[in-house]
Amino acid sequence: MNLTISGHHLEVTPALRSYVTGKLDRITRHFDQVVDVKVLLSIENQKEKEGRQKAECNIHVKGSDMFAESAHEDLYAAVDELVDKLDRQVVRHKDRLQNHHHESPKRLM
């Protein structure tokens, strides 16, 4: 799995990098065919009270690409929300791949 963590208007510290990789391990536990992960952490310069810190992620798995983003006052909370969204997408993708419970066209006649 190729993992790229980059920051926009902030420096990605080793603590932040280890936090993100630790959280992304949950996705690889549910689905082991993850090819590429790109995480973008950014701070918006707008004077909004909520949603100033944003986390975005593109995941390339075998068969499709997934994208999720999350914004929160705290960057760690934004990463948590992001991983929850991605986890739901990955589990749904895995269920679609493993769904073998449909009837074949021959048996429907």
Residue pairs with C-beta under 8 A, 6 or more apart in sequence:
1 28
1 34
1 35
1 36
1 37
2 35
2 36
2 37
3 21
3 24
3 37
3 39
4 36
4 37
4 38
4 39
5 12
5 16
5 17
5 20
5 21
5 39
5 41
6 12
6 38
6 39
6 40
6 41
7 40
7 41
7 42
8 40
8 41
8 42
8 43
9 42
9 43
9 44
9 45
10 41
10 42
10 43
10 75
12 41
16 41
16 75
19 76
19 79
20 39
20 41
20 79
23 79
23 80
23 83
24 37
24 39
24 83
26 83
26 87
27 34
27 37
27 59
27 83
27 86
27 87
27 90
28 34
30 87
30 90
30 91
30 94
31 61
31 90
31 91
31 93
31 94
33 61
33 62
33 63
34 59
34 60
34 61
34 90
35 60
35 61
35 62
36 58
36 59
36 60
37 57
37 58
37 59
37 60
38 57
38 58
38 59
39 55
39 56
39 57
40 55
40 56
40 57
41 53
41 54
41 55
41 56
41 75
41 79
42 53
42 54
42 55
42 56
43 52
43 53
43 54
43 75
44 51
44 52
44 53
44 54
44 71
46 52
49 73
50 71
50 72
50 73
51 71
51 72
51 73
52 71
52 73
53 71
53 72
53 73
53 74
53 75
53 78
54 69
54 70
54 71
54 78
55 69
55 70
55 71
55 75
55 78
55 79
55 81
55 82
56 67
56 68
56 69
56 70
56 82
57 67
57 68
57 69
57 82
57 86
58 65
58 66
58 67
59 65
59 66
59 67
59 86
59 89
59 90
61 90
61 93
63 93
63 97
64 93
66 86
66 89
66 90
66 93
68 82
68 85
68 86
68 89
69 82
70 78
70 79
70 81
70 82
70 85
71 78
72 78
72 81
